[in-house]
Amino acid sequence: MDDDLYFLENPYLVRRRMQRKRRKYWVSPILIKRRILGEFHHLHEELKRNGEKFCDYYRMNMETFQYTLMAIQPSITKWSNFREVIPPEERLALTLRYLATGCSFKTLGYSFRISDVTVGRIVKETCEAIWDNLHVLHIPFPKEDEVEPIVQGFWNKWKFPNCVGCIDGKHVRIKNPRHSGSMFRNYKQFFSIVLQAVAGPDYRFLAIHVGAYGKESDGGVFSHSSLSQKLEQGALGVGRLSALPGTNIKVPYVLLGDEGYPLKTYLMRPFPMSKLGQSQTIFNKRLSKARQVVECAFGIMSSKWRLLQTSIEIEEPGDVDNIVKCICLLHNIIIEKEGEEPVASFTCQQTQSRNRYSSLGENRSVNAAYSIREQFMTFFCAEEVND
């Protein structure tokens, strides 16, 4: 049979022949001009001469940028004998712009004159490097001797005594992973992973847990997290008895959560809305005011890193987890290096729990938790009278 006729009659071989067509360019002409027209090369040096514009563009000041760069530079430096490599400073700049804008890899690729595949790889590697090199310094789980300043901070700033942190969850929109069914579909009917965080009195995150399925409730995420296990073992000083200010009444150090969390001896939640008297209302208001810390932390972070306001278009949930962890870490670094953000300029994100956690059928520890909450309530009511 004639070879040409054979190929015409065999679609598979025709496709193979077409797939073997040579590439037109080794590097696209658009990408070749990266050093001349790429966003980093014609803008970065100018921004360094204007601190305010630099901070607006990268969401951090020059000192914080350099601190982050020096920490991760060995991890993201590349070598090649065949083509020009992208330097660490440009890799960090590109990653920060992705986190700050939420633009697609393709859009950023055109701006920076880098292929969208390379943009995705750079973002993944840089976020991992930031987490690996800096999380021990800036999101360390507080040690026992570091708890007291946190407790004092909550009392001085938020008027809630014996508090070691406020806990809440945030849904992060994602593209539905393949073969995942409805695991990531949440009660608002979009696909998400859950970021659960404990915030301190200055809006920094004390602990985070990222990656739970969107369909899980706050209480469910908490009960399956390593944080819950640590708290059961007395982490964060919970369970340590300390007198309420100006009294001899001793109650344990506690976390504060909303109605989506279980009531425990180390975790206070509001009284049910159906059973509110004046005293319960006073307690709920005081708890709600203190809980603004974690809501405002989410609001500050989402306003600064607008990727969290979009649907993250990345296939692998594990890669999304790393990006979200990196954003939480950058949030802490910026607060520590540059000071607290003016909260009035951000929107505190009121989170809404899908399920109210029921404590029916639990053991005697729930009765102890009820008693502790009553003691806090009595203390707050006495303060109202004295004021």
N, C-alpha and C positions, 0 to 999 in steps of 0.2 A: 504493500500500500504506500502511496506517495506520502512523504512526511508531512507536507503542508495540509493535505486532506485529512490525515490522521489527527492533527491538532485541531482542525475545524470541527471534527466529530467528537473530540474529547474535551468537554468544558473544563474538567479538572486541570488538565495540562495547560490549557489556555490561561487559566487563572494563575498557575505557577509561573508561566512565562511573563505575565504582566507584573507579578509581584517581584520578579527579579530585575525589573527595569532599574537602571542605575539612578542614583540620586542626582538631582540637578546641581546641587551645591553641597560641599562638605559643611560649610557654615552659611546660613542665610545672610544675604547682604544687609538685611535689617539688623541682625545680631552683630555683624562685623563692626558696625558703627557704635558699639556700646560705649567705648571710651570717649567718643566725641559727642554723642547725642543722648546717651543713657542718663536717666534721671539722677542717679547717684553722682555721676562724674561732673555734671554741669550745675548741680544744686548743693551738694553736701558742703563744699568748701565755703560757699556763700552763707549758708545757714550757720556755720561755725562762727561767723563774724556778727551774728545777731542772736543773742541768747534766747530772747522771747520767741522768735520764729523757729529756732531749733527745737525748743520745748513743744511748741505747737505742732510741729511736723512729726517728731519722734515720740511725743508724749512723755519725755523725760529731759532733764537738762544735760548739758555736755559732760559734767562730772559723773553723773550716773551712767551715761552712755559709755564713757571711757572705763568706768569701774566694771561694768558688765562685759565689755569687750576684752579687757585684760584677763578676766576670769575664764572666759571661754575660748580665747584665741588658740591655745594649743590644740583644743578639741576640734576646731573647725578649719584649721589651716590645711590646704590641699597642695599636692605636688604633681606636676606632669611634665614630661619631656616632649610632649607632642602639641599641646595647645595651652593658651594662656588661661591660668586659673583665676577664679573670682576670689579676691582677697577677703579676709575675715571681716574687716570693717564694712564692706559692701554687703556681705552676707547678713550681718546683724541689722544693717539699715533696711534691707529688703524685708527681713522677718518682722521688724517693728512696724513697717508700713502695712504689711499684711494684717497684723494684729490690730493696728490702729484704724484701718479703713474697712476691713472685711471684703476688699476687692477680690475678684477671682484671680487665680494664678495666671490666666491668659491676659487679663487686663494689666496686672503688674508686670508681666513679661514684656508687653509692648512698651511700658513706661521705662523699664530698666534695661531694655534690649537684651533680655535673657529668655530662653525658651520656657514655655509654661511647665514642661516636665522638670527642668532644672530648678525652676522657682519652687515647685512642690518639694523637691528633694532638699533644697536649701532650708526651707521653712521647717521641715521635719527634723533635720539634723541640728539646726540651731536651737530649736525649742528643747530638744533632748539635752543638748550641751548646757543650756542655761539651767535646766532642772538638775542635771547630774552634778554640776559644779557649785551651785549656789543654794540648793534647798536646805542643806544642813545648817547653813548660816542664817537663813532668813525665814524658814518655816520649821524651826526645830520644835519638837513636841516639848512644851515647858517642863522643866524639871521641878522637883518639889520645892526647892529653895527659890524658884522664880515665880511662884504662884502668888505670894503676898503682894507684890506691886500691882498685879492684875486685879486682885480683890480691892485694894485701896483705890485703884483707878475707877472701878465701877461704882464704889461708894461716893467718891469725890465728884465724879462727873455725871453719874446717872442715878444716884441716890438709891441704889439697890445693894444692900450689904451681903457679904459672904458669897459673892458671885464670881465664878472663875471663867465665865464665857457665855456667849449666846450662840445657839445653834439653829441653823435653818438650811433649807435646800433650794437650789435654783435649777430649773430646766434649761439646758443648752440645746438649741435646735441643731439637728444633724440631718444629713441625707440618709434615708432608710438603708441600712446595710443589707447586702444580698443574703437571702435564705434566713432572714431573722423573723419573718412573720410579723406578729404584732407586739413583739417583746419591747420594742423601743417606742411604741405609740402611747402617749400619755393621755391623761383624762381630758386635756384640751384638744385632743385629736391631731397633734402633730408629733413628729418623731424627735426624740431627745435622749440625751443622757443626763444623769443627775449629778450636780456638784453639791456636796454637803459640806458645810464649813462651820467651824467655831471661830467667832470673832472676839477680840479683846476690846477694851474700852476705847482704844485709839483707832479702831477700824482695821487693824491688822488681823490677818488670819493666824490663829494659833494652831489649827489642824484642819486638813481638808481630806475629803474622800471623793474621788472622781470615777465615774464610769458605770454607775448602777443603771439598770434599764429604766427607761422613761415611764414604764407602766407601774413602777413601784411607788408606794406612798412614802412620805418622809419617815414615818415610824418604821416601815419595813426596811428602808435603806439603812436607817440607824441600827436596827436590831441585828442586821447582818454585817455591819461594818467592824473593822478592827478597832475603831474608836470606842464602840460600845463595850467590847471586850476589855479594853484598857481601863475604861471607867469603872467597870465592875471590879477591877483589881485595885482601884484607888488612885488611878492616874489623875493628874491635875489637882491633886490634893482633895478630891471629892471625898466626903465622909469625915474629913477632919473637923472636929467640933471647935467652934469659936463663938464668943459672946457677941450678940448683936450690939451695935454702938449704943453706949450709954445705959446698958442693961446687964443683968447677970444671966440672961436667957441664952443658952448655948444651942446653936443649930449648925448643921454641917455646911461645908462649902458646896455650892450647887451650880449646875448649868441652867440656863433659861431657854425654853422652847415654846412653840405655839401649840395649838390643840392637836396638831398632827403627831405629836410625840407622846410617849407614855409618861405618866406621872411616876417618878421614882424618888428614892431618898436623896439622890444626887441630881435630879432633873425636875425642875418646877415648870408646870404648864398652867394656863389660865383656868379659872373656874368655868364650868359649862355655862353658856349663855342662858340656858333655860332655868338656872337656879341662882340668879344673881340678886343678892341683897346689897345694901349699901357697903357693908364691909368687903364683900367679894368684889364689888365694883372698884373699890379703892385698890385692892390687891392687883386686879387685872390691869388697871391703868398704870400702876407702878411697873409691873412686869412688861407691859407693852412699850412703855417709854424706854426701858433699858434695852429691850429687844431691837429697837431702832438701829442699834449698833451694827448688827449683822445685815439688816435690810439696807442701810446706808452704805455699808461696805460693798455689797453687790451693786448698788446704784453707781457708786464712784467708779468701780471697776468696769462696768458695762458702758458708762459714758466715755471713759477714756479709751477702752479697747473695744471698738465698735464691731469687731468680729462677733462678739457675743450677742449683738442685736440682729445678726443674720442667721441663715441656715448654713452650717459649716459643710461645704461640698467636698468632703473627703470620704473615701470608701471605707477605710479601716477604722472601726471605733477606737482601737488602741492608739492610733495616731491622733485622733481627736482628744482622747484623754490626756495625752502628753502636751498638746497645745493648751488645753484648759489649765492644766497644772502650771505650765509656764506663765500664763497670764496671772494666776493667783500669786505666783512667786514675784513677778515684776511689780504687782500691786504692793506687796510688802516692801520690796527693795526701795521703791520710790518714796513711800511714807517714811522709811527709816533714813534715807539719804536727804530727802527734800522737805520733810515735815508733812503734817496732816493736810489733806485737801480741805478747802472751805466747803463744808457740806451743803451750804445754802445754794451753791451753784450746781448741785447734782440732785437727781431724783432718788429718794429712798424707795427701793422696790418692795412694795407690799406683796409678799408671797402668799399664796393661798393653798392650804392643804386640801388634798382631795378627800382624805378620810380622817375623821376625828378618831383618835386612838381610844379604844375602849379598854378599860382596866377590869372589866367584869371577869370573875373567875380567877383573878390573880391571888397570890398568897398574902401572908401577913405583912410583907414588906410594903405593900400598897397602903395598908393602914398606917404604917409608920410614915410613909410619904404624905398622906393626908394630914397627919399631925404636924409635920414640919411645915407644910403650906399654911396651916392654921396659925402657927407661931409667927410666920412672916406677916400674915394678914393682921394679926393682933398688933404687931410692932408698927406697921404702917398706919393703922387706925389711930394708935396712940400718938403718932407723929402729927397726924391731921388735927387732932384735938389740941395738941400743944402749940401748933402753928396758929 
